[in-house]
């Protein structure tokens, strides 16, 4: 799937519904309103996107991997479908794209840290990610050793 608009719509819904448990409204509003980053089309064009769909083709979740950085750039699952193994399945497909000679890295939203721990990632440090919307997102830099 290379439909950036559909992927971004799910991402926006996830930010509004899933991240609001860990971030205040004044952060969620600009974060969720931001447009897709320009590099998404490039990553998708390089085959760095995996999607999960139901039998009718409805989008259940997606992940984006940046091979150059050996980084999980995004992983989102429909908030109504959490806890069904979709995120774990997407993560396995993203890790299959990784260079096993380097650690896989990511910057996790606070609500996603427990999920990434279950996937074998370890927390490196808390940080403020300078989001393009102008907000500093509290996040956790994580890495996954092989």
N, C-alpha and C positions, 0 to 999 in steps of 0.2 A: 504494500500500500504506500502510495506517495502523496496521499491527499493531506497536505499540511493543515488545511482548514478543519478537517474532521478530527485529526489528532489533537490540534490545538483546542478545539471545543471540549474534548474530553479532559485535557490538561487543565483547562480553566475551571471546569466543574470540580475536578479533584482539588484544586487549590481552594476553591470556595467552600467545599463540603468537608474535605478530609484535613486540610491544614488549619482550619479555623479553630481546632481544638488546642493548637499550640502557638498561634499567632494572633495579635490583636487586629480588630477591624481596620485600623488605619494602615496596616501592612497588607492585609488581604486585598483591600480595594485596589490599590495601584498594581500589586503583583498580578492579580487575576485579570486586570484590564490590559496588561501589556500585550503587544502583538508578538507573533512568533519571531524568534531571532533569525537573522539573515542566514546563519550557518545551517539551519535545519534543512533547507532544500539541498544543500551540499551533502550533508550527512545522509539524508535519505537517498540521494542520487548515488552515493557510494555503497548503498546496500546496508547501511548501518541501522536500519529500523526493523524491528520485529513487532508483529501484531498478534493479538488473540481476538478471534471472532467467534460468535456462536454459529449454529447451523444455518441461520438465516442471513449471516454475513454482518450482523451488528457488531460494532467495535466493543470489545470487553476490556481491552487494555493495550498498551504498547510500551516499547522500550527503544531507546536510541543509544547507540554505541559509537564513540569517536575513536576509531582505530589509531589515529595519529597520536593521541594522548593516552591511549589504553584506558579510556574513561567511560564509565556509564554516565551518559549525559542526562538521561531521563528514564523514569520508569513510573508509569501511571496505570492504575486499574480502576475501572468503573466503581465508584463508591458503593453501589448497590451489590457488587459482586465480590467484595473483599472476603478473605478467609477461605476461598475456594481453590487455592493453589495456582491461580492465574499469574500472580506476581512471581512466584517461585519458578514456574515454567518459563516465563519471559526471561527471568534472570539467567536461567540455564542456557537459553539460546544466546543471550548477550555474551555470557562468559565464553561460549564456544567461538566467538569472534576475536577474543583477546589474544594478545601475544603472551604466551606462557613464560617467556623469558623476563617479563616485567610484571610488577604488581599492578592489579587493576585498582583504579582510584575512582572516587566519586565525592560529591558534596551533597550530603543528605539533609533534607528538611527535618526539623526536630521530630515531627510525627512519624517519620519513616525510619529513624535510627534502629528501633527494635527489629524491624523487618530485615534491615541490612545485616544486623548482628546475626540473625538466624541464617543468613546466606553466607556466612563466613567472613564478613568484613569486620575490621576492628577500627575503633575510633582513634583518630590521630590527635585532633584538637577541635575545639569549638572555634568558630570563625564568624565573621560578618561578611556574607557574600554580597558584593556590590551589584545588586540587580539593576538591569537596564531601566527599570521603571523609576529609579531614583531612591528606592528604599534599600536599606541594609538588612538583608535577610539573615537572621540567626540561623546558622547551619553547622553541621559537623563534617569535617574533612575525614574521610574514611579510606582505608586501603584493604585489599584482600590478597594476602600472600598465598602462594600456591602450596 
